[in-house]
């Protein structure tokens, strides 16, 4: 698998919202921002991020198993970095009993036909530490890798399992 195309935006309201409106020519690509102003999780809960990793993976391959593939790919990646995170199903990543990240998977249909899947991921990696103070039960971690390197690795793991 070659490198995945990453569309970077300095600020977005939501990477999933941008992924819904962007019709890129690639079958698989990523929408990435460093600042997300209206991030959301399951049940429209807010996701606050100042500098952490907020990105959406878009794939035009339908797979009913993303709810298992995605968190496991993230957990495996973190484990290799020495971070023993866990999954709180259906869509949370925890570390030291605090929330490190969340996942929002949306299947998009047009005229009742499958169009694409958007896998929104928010991780408090290399995040402004103030987030921990503002949001109860959250935790931030630092990794040496850049945001793009982390996104490429996690995206690759998810998309390879879908092939």
Secondary structure, DSSP 8 states (H G I E B T S, - for coil): ----EEEEEEEES-HHHHHHH---SSSEEEEEEEEEEEEE-GGG-EEEESSSEEEEEEESS--TTHHHHHHHHHHHHHHHTT---EEETTTEEEETTEEEEEEEEEEEEETTEEEEEEEEEEE-BS--THHHHHSTTB--B--SS-HHHHHHHHHHHHHHHT-
